[in-house]
Each structure stands twice: as C-alpha cells, then as structure tokens.
Amino acid sequence: MAFSEFQYSNRSSIGSSPAETWTKEESVQNLTMSDDLMGGRQARLDISSPQGQASARYSAYQRVRILDRPSNVVLFLGRVTNIQNEHRKQNI
C-alpha cells in the first residue's frame, strides 16, 4: 500500500483523554489488510523497533487507523489487539 499512512492515537483506552491526537508511525516496514466474513477486517503491520522503542508506544486496545494519501480517506479504524516483539528481527 504505497499511498497509505498508519497512525496511532494518544488514547490508550476508551475515554482516557478528552482530545484525540493522531501520530504518524514512521517505522512501518510491512502493512497488510484482510477482510473475513467471520473475523472482520484486520490490519497486520511490521514496525521497525531497535532496542524495543516502538513497543513502548503501543498498548492493548489503543486506537489505530490507516489513511489513504493524499485523499485522507480512512481505510481502517480499529484497536491494537496483539503486540509481538521479534527481537531477532528488531521489529514488533
């Protein structure tokens, strides 16, 4: 997805902050989206994370989104459900 942008929210849980701020993730290495009738839409990402810095930015149920650039259309809006550190590859 060459013209897509992954962003994460400052909201780590439901109702945790009054104003939501979105931040672009600069370290995305791979992005795939799938849509399943029974499982819903899912986005899977590989994010470069030397020394585990990126894993500190994410928590369970944190809001995330994928935007189509330059139209700013939201392609995906969801929450973080699984974070796996791969220390050998230095990514999450």
Secondary structure, DSSP 8 states (H G I E B T S, - for coil): -TTEEEEEES--STT--SS--EEE-TTEEEEEEEEETTTEEEEEEEEB-GGGTGGGG--TT-EEEEEETTTTEEEEEEE------BTTTTB-
